[in-house]
């Protein structure tokens, strides 16, 4: 699990500005075996010994707060984000896993209403703390070119976006339609292998030592029926 903007609301739902609030979810990890969030950012290697895949779960909320975090612990270049950058660099370099995948709430690119990092929600460039400019910088500097797949939510839709030069060959996958859809709203700006802005659904990754593939399902709520809508090999042979 990864912290999102609604986990850190302060004034209005989803403003992501009360960052200490996310610590409550980390604290709940020690109380519930069903809640896995041992830290605000962390990694999971599967299997633990000789891993095939390692997921790096990130917390980019300090970079997307509607209220700017300036000259404090949560600032874009403050202690928290500096520590997370160093952890990610070292962990990616040290990981023996065949596949390395980042997971976080905010997508680098997306065709739903929130849009791309650096232009989230149409917020002007003069407000980089709210439009995802700091998040884009983090992806550009620390993530792209080091992993083949980016997993995110935020946009309530399902998207498998085509690798491009902008993503340095990485697939951006957005799976945010488990409980809500954007009702058909979209910004078609990035090439996509698959996208659905109307239906609820979920995704499954099939991972082996030789390949990674994705399956996308839509769900009919009245009948509780899942239907395979798309599948694609993402990496390997």
C-alpha distance (Angstrom), angle and dihedral (degrees) to the residues before:
residue distance angle dihedral
X1 . . .
X2 3.78 . .
X3 3.79 129.8 .
X4 3.81 116.0 -111.4
X5 3.78 137.1 -169.6
X6 3.81 93.6 -91.6
X7 3.80 89.6 56.6
X8 3.81 88.6 61.4
X9 3.82 102.9 41.9
X10 3.80 118.5 152.9
X11 3.83 113.6 164.1
X12 3.80 105.4 0.9
X13 3.81 127.3 17.4
X14 3.77 110.3 -83.8
X15 3.79 99.2 12.4
X16 3.82 89.1 124.7
X17 3.78 92.5 -149.2
X18 3.83 104.7 123.3
X19 3.78 95.3 70.7
X20 3.80 96.4 170.6
X21 3.81 87.3 64.3
X22 3.80 90.2 74.1
X23 3.80 89.2 65.5
X24 3.81 88.3 72.9
X25 3.80 89.8 66.4
X26 3.78 91.4 49.6
X27 3.80 88.5 50.7
X28 3.79 91.1 52.6
X29 3.80 88.8 60.7
X30 3.81 90.6 77.8
X31 3.82 91.7 51.1
X32 3.80 102.5 48.0
X33 3.81 128.4 46.8
X34 3.82 87.7 -158.0
X35 3.82 93.9 58.8
X36 3.81 113.9 74.6
X37 3.80 112.4 -172.3
X38 3.82 107.3 118.7
X39 3.80 92.4 169.8
X40 3.80 139.9 -0.4
X41 3.80 86.5 -97.7
X42 3.78 126.0 16.0
X43 3.80 144.4 137.3
X44 3.79 134.4 -115.9
X45 3.82 121.1 -155.9
X46 3.82 118.3 -160.5
X47 2.92 118.7 -127.3
X48 3.79 94.8 17.2
X49 3.79 92.4 -136.2
X50 3.81 115.9 54.5
X51 3.83 92.6 -4.8
X52 3.78 123.9 -147.7
X53 3.81 92.7 -162.9
X54 3.77 136.5 16.5
X55 3.80 122.0 -162.5
X56 3.80 117.1 -152.8
X57 3.80 108.8 -156.3
X58 3.81 111.5 -157.8
X59 3.80 135.3 -163.5
X60 3.81 109.7 -146.6
X61 3.79 95.5 160.2
X62 3.82 93.9 110.2
X63 3.82 87.2 60.2
X64 3.81 94.1 52.9
X65 3.79 103.7 40.8
X66 3.81 113.9 138.7
X67 3.79 88.3 -142.9
X68 3.82 106.1 59.4
X69 3.78 115.8 -114.4
X70 3.81 101.7 -142.2
X71 3.79 128.0 174.5
X72 3.78 94.1 -11.8
X73 3.80 140.7 100.2
X74 3.82 91.9 -79.9
X75 3.82 97.9 46.6
X76 3.84 116.6 128.2
X77 3.81 89.5 -105.4
X78 3.79 95.8 27.6
X79 3.81 128.4 116.1
X80 3.81 96.5 -83.0
X81 3.80 98.1 52.1
X82 3.81 92.6 37.5
X83 3.79 89.0 55.1
X84 3.80 92.0 47.5
X85 3.81 91.7 50.0
X86 3.79 91.9 51.6
X87 3.80 91.7 45.7
X88 3.80 92.3 51.2
X89 3.80 94.5 47.6
X90 3.78 92.8 49.6
X91 3.80 95.1 41.5
X92 3.80 94.8 49.5
X93 3.80 90.9 48.1
X94 3.80 93.3 47.5
X95 3.80 98.4 43.2
X96 3.82 113.9 111.3
X97 3.83 91.8 -164.5
X98 3.78 119.5 125.8
X99 3.83 90.6 -137.9
X100 3.80 126.0 37.1
X101 3.80 118.4 -167.3
X102 3.79 129.8 179.7
X103 3.81 120.8 -143.4
X104 3.78 125.1 -168.4
X105 3.77 139.6 138.9
X106 3.81 99.6 -108.4
X107 3.84 120.2 64.7
X108 3.77 123.5 -137.3
X109 3.79 89.3 -138.8
X110 3.80 130.5 7.6
X111 3.78 138.4 164.8
X112 3.80 95.9 -147.1
X113 3.81 125.9 95.3
X114 3.82 94.7 -76.0
X115 3.81 92.3 57.9
X116 3.80 129.2 -172.7
X117 3.79 128.3 -17.8
X118 3.79 107.3 -93.0
X119 3.79 90.8 36.1
X120 3.82 103.9 45.4
X121 3.80 112.1 164.4
X122 3.79 91.8 -9.2
X123 3.82 91.2 -73.3
X124 3.83 109.2 163.9
X125 3.80 123.1 -107.6
X126 3.81 91.4 -109.5
X127 3.82 88.0 73.0
X128 3.84 102.6 55.7
X129 3.81 92.8 160.4
X130 3.82 90.4 62.8
X131 3.81 103.2 34.2
X132 3.80 97.1 56.0
X133 3.80 98.0 -108.0
X134 3.80 90.9 133.8
X135 3.81 90.0 48.4
X136 3.81 90.4 50.7
X137 3.80 89.9 52.0
X138 3.81 90.0 51.2
X139 3.82 92.0 52.1
X140 3.81 92.3 45.2
X141 3.79 93.7 49.2
X142 3.79 104.1 34.8
X143 3.81 111.9 19.1
X144 3.80 116.1 28.5
X145 3.77 113.7 86.7
X146 3.80 91.5 21.8
X147 3.82 102.0 71.9
X148 3.82 132.9 35.9
X149 3.82 97.0 -145.8
X150 3.81 134.5 42.5
X151 3.81 117.0 -163.5
X152 3.80 121.0 -161.4
X153 3.78 145.5 149.0
X154 3.85 126.2 -167.9
X155 3.82 94.2 109.7
X156 3.81 107.0 76.4
X157 3.79 94.5 -131.3
X158 3.79 142.5 77.9
X159 3.78 118.6 -102.0
X160 3.80 135.7 166.0
X161 3.79 104.0 -172.1
X162 3.79 124.2 -158.9
X163 3.82 117.7 -107.7
X164 3.80 110.5 -107.9
X165 3.77 140.0 173.5
X166 3.81 87.4 -96.2
X167 3.82 90.9 60.6
X168 3.82 91.6 39.5
X169 3.78 89.5 -120.3
X170 3.80 97.5 -49.0
X171 3.78 124.3 135.3
X172 3.80 114.7 -125.9
X173 3.80 110.2 -147.6
X174 3.80 119.4 -170.9
X175 3.79 115.9 -168.1
X176 3.78 108.9 172.1
X177 3.80 105.1 128.4
X178 3.80 101.6 92.5
X179 3.81 94.1 111.3
X180 3.80 107.1 3.5
X181 3.80 140.7 27.5
X182 3.79 131.2 -155.8
X183 3.79 90.0 -121.4
X184 3.78 96.0 -117.1
X185 3.82 96.6 -47.8
X186 3.77 113.7 142.5
X187 3.78 146.9 153.8
X188 3.79 106.5 -143.2
X189 3.79 100.6 -154.7
X190 3.81 106.1 120.3
X191 3.82 125.8 60.5
X192 3.79 110.1 -104.8
X193 3.78 136.2 -163.7
X194 3.80 89.5 -161.9
X195 3.78 137.7 -3.3
X196 3.80 136.2 167.9
X197 3.79 122.2 -176.8
X198 3.80 98.6 174.3
X199 3.81 111.5 48.1
X200 3.77 132.5 69.9
X201 3.77 115.4 -123.9
X202 3.78 150.7 125.4
X203 3.78 141.0 -124.1
X204 3.79 136.0 -128.5
X205 3.79 126.9 -155.7
X206 3.81 116.6 -148.9
X207 3.79 107.1 -156.8
X208 3.80 128.3 -176.2
X209 3.80 132.7 158.5
X210 3.80 88.8 -94.1
X211 3.81 105.0 38.9
X212 3.79 150.9 11.1
X213 3.80 121.2 -143.9
X214 3.79 134.2 174.8
X215 3.80 130.1 -142.2
X216 3.80 119.6 -164.0
X217 3.80 120.3 -157.6
X218 3.78 130.8 -170.9
X219 3.80 118.9 -153.3
X220 3.78 128.7 -143.0
X221 3.80 102.7 -148.0
X222 3.84 100.3 -157.5
X223 3.80 92.6 53.8
X224 3.82 96.6 29.1
X225 3.81 87.3 -132.0
X226 3.80 123.0 153.4
X227 3.80 118.7 -152.8
X228 3.79 125.6 -166.0
X229 3.80 104.8 -120.8
X230 3.81 102.5 170.0
X231 3.79 141.9 0.6
X232 3.76 131.5 -175.8
X233 3.79 139.4 167.3
X234 3.78 107.3 -122.0
X235 3.77 103.8 -175.9
X236 3.79 142.1 3.5
X237 3.76 130.8 26.2
